[in-house]
Amino acid sequence: MYIVIMAGGRGTRFWPRSRISTPKQLLDITGERTMIQETVERVLPVVSKDRILIVTNREQLNELTSQLPDIPARNIIVEPIGRNTAPCICLAATKIDRQDPEAIMAVLPADHYIGDEKAFCSCLEKAAEAASLTGSLITIGISPERPETGYGYIQFDALEKTEMEGLYRVSNFHEKPDAGRAEEFLRQGNFLWNSGMFVWKASTILNEIKEHLPDAFANIIKVQPLWDRTEVQEEIATAYKKTESISIDYGVLEKSKNVFTIKGDFGWNDIGSWSAIHDILKKNRDSNALRGDVVSVDSNNVLVYSPGKLTAVVGLKDIVVVETDDALLVCAKDKAQDVKKVVDLLEKAGRENYL
């Protein structure tokens, strides 16, 4: 099995810590190591480092290679521009398919939190077995704990028997629902959160992309014979200029009739905003998660990240405070998703020094 880690995102919801050259996956958001380092470390019981491929971009390349010196340089794939997940996955698959068309590839984001790493590795191995046995596209779904409106959902057929226990055929994908639909999904019992983690044969996903995204396939497959040659980056740039930006979910999985899911129960969180960080960090008796030199008075359910200076919070509730050398963020916890709007405003104002 090969592991493909997608590490090219900007992480705008984690401003002001997350910046273009050092987005959240390159930061120590959840622990002492950075998120990309944690992602690599947790899969080492399953694969060796020479079978880990990382897809990133030019702005992040130097910092990423500095953080992961043991990952072979040939395994770092550099996208010239962001084109969402379908082109990213197609590009990585051409490299793996050239080495071994029957190889299994697992696709993982670089910025997820996994509480039970042993259970996660077991789930990966089971998904790899299913992908090899069935020749199908395997998604890892998360058993929902609440009627969450911030995640997409996978609907599966609980009655159809498959070749493996715990493997279910996917009947539909659903975008982020409103509260009423999310509650209904939980009541029905055959819905999982879409984790954005996938396992399949390299040859299988290339064939699916060829069928459902023929233009993207035609552009990117031209890179395959050039992987060991100096002109490969020029060919990637040419291919990406011609290829539309589209997710693997929308472009392939929602159209394919060959998708199955396996339940994953390993303490997963996609770390989508600062409020998610508050959920997973250790908290004091007032439900405050405090990092840095922080004094809290009559405050509850607060997240404070302030390593640079003494910070005092008084009489606050459900608030996020994040301090860096050049910026300060204060927002309501339930508005943490909207931090990306700050980044949008800074971009429009041309304030690149804060991006």
C-alpha positions in Angstrom: 0.0 0.0 0.0 1.0 3.6 -0.7 -0.2 6.6 1.3 -1.0 9.8 -0.5 -1.2 12.8 1.8 -2.9 15.9 0.5 -1.1 18.9 2.0 -1.7 21.9 -0.3 -4.5 23.7 1.5 -4.3 27.2 2.9 -6.2 26.7 6.2 -7.8 30.2 6.1 -10.1 29.4 9.0 -7.0 29.2 11.2 -5.9 32.8 10.5 -3.9 34.5 12.0 -1.7 31.5 12.8 -2.2 29.9 9.4 -0.6 31.8 6.5 0.2 31.0 2.9 3.7 29.7 3.5 2.8 28.0 6.8 -0.9 26.8 6.7 -2.4 24.8 9.5 -1.0 21.5 8.4 2.5 22.9 9.0 1.7 24.2 12.5 1.5 22.6 15.9 -2.2 23.1 16.2 -3.2 20.0 18.2 0.1 19.0 19.9 3.8 19.4 20.0 4.3 18.2 16.5 2.9 19.8 13.4 -0.2 18.2 11.8 1.7 16.9 8.8 4.3 15.3 11.1 1.5 13.7 13.1 -0.2 12.4 9.9 3.0 10.8 8.6 3.9 9.3 12.0 0.5 7.7 12.5 0.7 5.7 9.2 4.2 4.3 9.8 2.9 1.1 11.4 1.2 0.4 8.0 3.7 1.6 5.4 7.4 2.6 5.2 8.4 6.2 4.4 9.4 5.4 0.9 5.7 4.6 0.2 4.4 7.9 1.5 3.7 10.5 -1.2 2.9 14.1 -0.3 1.2 16.6 -2.6 1.9 20.2 -1.8 2.6 23.5 -3.6 5.6 25.8 -4.2 4.8 28.2 -1.4 4.8 25.4 1.2 7.5 23.2 -0.3 10.6 24.4 1.7 8.9 24.3 5.1 7.3 20.9 4.4 10.6 19.3 3.3 12.3 20.9 6.4 9.7 19.3 8.7 9.8 15.9 6.9 13.5 15.3 6.1 13.1 11.5 5.9 10.5 11.5 3.2 12.4 11.0 -0.1 12.4 14.0 -2.4 11.1 12.0 -5.3 7.9 11.4 -3.2 7.1 15.1 -2.9 4.7 16.1 -5.7 4.4 19.8 -6.3 1.2 21.3 -7.8 1.7 24.5 -9.7 -1.7 25.8 -8.8 -4.6 24.4 -6.7 -7.2 22.4 -8.6 -9.0 20.8 -5.7 -8.8 17.1 -4.9 -9.6 15.3 -8.2 -6.6 16.5 -10.2 -4.4 16.1 -7.1 -5.4 12.5 -6.7 -5.2 11.8 -10.4 -1.7 13.1 -10.5 -0.5 11.0 -7.5 -2.2 7.9 -9.0 -0.2 8.3 -12.3 3.0 8.1 -10.3 1.9 5.0 -8.3 0.3 3.3 -11.3 3.6 3.6 -13.2 5.4 1.7 -10.5 2.6 -0.9 -9.8 -0.8 -0.7 -11.4 -2.2 -3.1 -8.8 -0.9 -1.1 -5.9 -3.4 0.1 -3.3 -3.3 3.8 -2.5 -4.9 5.4 0.5 -5.6 9.2 0.2 -5.5 11.2 3.4 -5.8 14.9 4.2 -2.8 16.3 6.1 -4.8 18.1 8.8 -7.1 15.7 10.6 -7.0 14.7 14.2 -7.1 11.0 15.1 -7.6 10.1 18.7 -7.0 6.3 18.4 -4.1 5.8 16.0 -4.1 2.0 16.4 -7.8 1.7 15.5 -7.1 4.1 12.6 -4.3 1.9 11.2 -6.6 -1.2 11.5 -9.3 0.6 9.6 -6.8 1.5 6.8 -5.7 -2.1 6.5 -9.3 -3.3 6.3 -10.1 -0.7 3.7 -7.0 -1.8 1.7 -8.1 -5.4 1.9 -11.6 -4.4 0.6 -10.1 -2.4 -2.2 -8.0 -5.3 -3.3 -10.8 -7.9 -3.0 -13.5 -5.9 -4.7 -11.6 -3.6 -7.1 -13.9 -0.8 -5.8 -13.6 2.7 -4.5 -13.6 2.6 -0.7 -14.5 5.6 1.5 -13.9 5.7 5.2 -17.0 7.0 6.9 -17.3 8.1 10.5 -20.1 7.0 12.8 -22.0 10.2 13.6 -22.1 11.2 17.2 -24.5 14.1 16.8 -26.6 15.8 14.1 -23.6 17.7 12.7 -24.4 20.3 10.0 -20.7 21.0 9.2 -19.9 17.7 7.5 -21.1 15.9 4.4 -22.8 12.5 4.8 -22.4 9.1 3.2 -25.7 7.1 2.9 -25.1 3.4 2.7 -27.2 0.3 2.0 -27.3 -1.6 5.3 -29.3 -4.6 3.8 -27.1 -5.5 0.8 -24.6 -8.2 1.6 -21.0 -7.7 0.4 -17.8 -9.7 0.3 -16.6 -8.4 3.6 -18.2 -7.9 7.0 -18.5 -4.2 7.7 -18.3 -3.2 4.1 -21.4 -1.4 2.7 -22.3 -0.2 -0.7 -22.7 3.6 -0.9 -26.2 4.6 -2.2 -25.7 8.4 -2.0 -23.6 11.3 -0.9 -25.2 14.3 0.8 -23.9 17.8 1.1 -23.8 19.5 4.5 -27.4 19.3 5.8 -29.5 21.7 7.8 -30.2 20.8 11.4 -33.5 19.0 10.6 -32.0 16.8 7.9 -29.0 16.0 10.1 -31.3 14.8 12.8 -33.2 12.7 10.3 -29.9 11.1 9.1 -29.1 10.1 12.6 -32.6 8.6 13.1 -32.3 6.5 10.0 -29.0 5.0 11.1 -27.5 4.3 7.7 -25.6 7.5 7.4 -21.9 8.3 8.1 -19.9 11.4 8.2 -17.8 11.8 5.0 -14.2 11.9 6.4 -12.5 12.7 3.0 -10.3 9.6 3.3 -10.3 7.1 0.5 -8.6 3.7 -0.4 -8.5 2.1 -3.8 -6.2 0.6 -6.5 -4.3 3.2 -8.4 -5.5 1.7 -11.7 -9.1 1.7 -10.4 -9.2 5.4 -9.6 -7.5 6.3 -12.9 -10.2 4.3 -14.8 -12.9 6.0 -12.8 -11.5 9.5 -13.5 -11.1 8.6 -17.2 -14.8 7.7 -17.3 -16.2 10.6 -15.3 -13.6 13.3 -15.8 -12.2 12.5 -19.3 -10.7 15.9 -19.9 -8.8 16.0 -16.6 -7.6 12.4 -17.2 -6.5 13.2 -20.8 -4.5 16.2 -19.5 -2.8 14.6 -16.5 -2.1 11.1 -17.9 0.5 12.8 -20.1 2.6 13.3 -17.0 2.9 9.6 -16.4 5.9 8.7 -18.6 7.8 11.7 -17.4 8.0 11.1 -13.7 11.7 10.3 -13.7 12.6 13.2 -16.1 13.5 16.8 -15.5 10.7 18.1 -17.6 8.0 16.6 -15.4 7.2 19.8 -13.6 6.7 21.6 -17.0 4.3 18.9 -18.1 2.4 19.1 -14.8 2.1 22.9 -15.2 0.7 22.5 -18.7 -1.8 19.8 -17.6 -3.0 21.9 -14.7 -3.6 25.0 -16.8 -6.0 23.0 -18.9 -7.8 21.2 -16.0 -10.8 22.4 -14.2 -10.9 22.6 -10.4 -13.2 19.9 -9.0 -13.4 17.6 -6.0 -13.1 13.9 -6.2 -16.4 13.6 -4.4 -18.3 15.7 -6.9 -16.3 14.7 -10.0 -16.1 10.9 -9.4 -17.6 9.4 -6.3 -21.1 10.9 -6.6 -21.3 9.5 -10.2 -19.6 6.1 -9.8 -21.6 2.9 -9.1 -18.6 1.2 -7.6 -18.3 2.9 -4.2 -18.3 1.2 -0.9 -17.8 2.5 2.7 -16.2 1.1 5.8 -17.0 2.6 9.2 -14.2 4.2 11.1 -14.4 4.7 14.9 -11.1 6.2 15.9 -11.7 9.6 17.5 -11.8 11.6 14.2 -12.1 15.3 13.9 -11.4 17.2 10.6 -10.2 20.3 12.6 -12.2 22.7 10.4 -12.0 25.7 12.6 -10.7 27.1 15.9 -13.8 25.8 17.7 -12.8 22.3 16.8 -9.5 22.9 18.5 -11.3 23.8 21.7 -13.2 20.5 21.4 -10.1 18.3 21.4 -7.7 20.2 23.7 -7.4 19.5 27.4 -9.6 21.9 29.3 -9.8 23.2 32.9 -12.8 23.0 35.2 -14.3 26.0 33.5 -14.1 24.3 30.1 -11.4 26.7 29.0 -8.6 25.6 26.7 -5.6 27.9 27.4 -2.3 27.8 25.6 0.4 30.3 26.6 0.6 32.7 29.6 -3.1 33.2 30.2 -5.1 34.4 33.2 -8.8 33.6 33.2 -11.3 35.2 35.5 -15.0 34.3 35.4 -14.7 32.9 31.9 -16.2 29.8 30.5 -15.9 27.7 27.3 -13.1 29.9 26.0 -10.1 29.0 23.8 -7.0 31.3 24.1 -3.8 30.8 22.2 -1.3 33.5 23.3 2.3 32.3 23.6 3.8 35.7 23.0 2.4 37.8 25.8 0.4 37.6 29.0 -3.2 37.6 28.1 -6.1 38.0 30.6 -9.7 37.2 29.8 -12.4 38.4 32.1 -16.1 37.5 32.0 -16.0 35.9 28.6 -18.0 32.9 27.4 -17.9 30.9 24.1 -15.0 33.1 22.7 -11.9 32.3 20.7 -8.8 34.5 21.2 -5.7 33.9 19.0 -2.6 36.1 19.3 0.5 36.2 17.0 3.3 38.6 16.5 1.4 40.8 14.1 -2.3 40.1 14.5 -5.0 39.3 17.1 -8.2 37.4 16.5 -11.2 37.6 18.8 -14.4 35.8 17.6 -17.4 34.0 18.9 -16.9 30.2 19.0 -20.0 29.6 16.9 -18.7 32.0 14.2 -15.2 30.4 13.9 -16.0 29.1 10.4 -16.3 32.8 9.3 -12.6 33.6 10.1 -11.9 32.8 6.4 -14.0 36.0 5.6 -11.3 38.0 7.4 -8.7 36.5 5.0 -11.0 37.4 2.0 -11.2 41.0 3.2 -7.4 41.2 3.7 -6.9 39.8 0.2 -9.2 42.4 -1.4 -7.5 45.2 0.5 -4.1 44.0 -0.8 -2.7 43.5 2.7 -0.4 40.6 1.7 1.9 41.0 4.7 -1.0 39.5 6.8 -1.6 36.6 4.5 
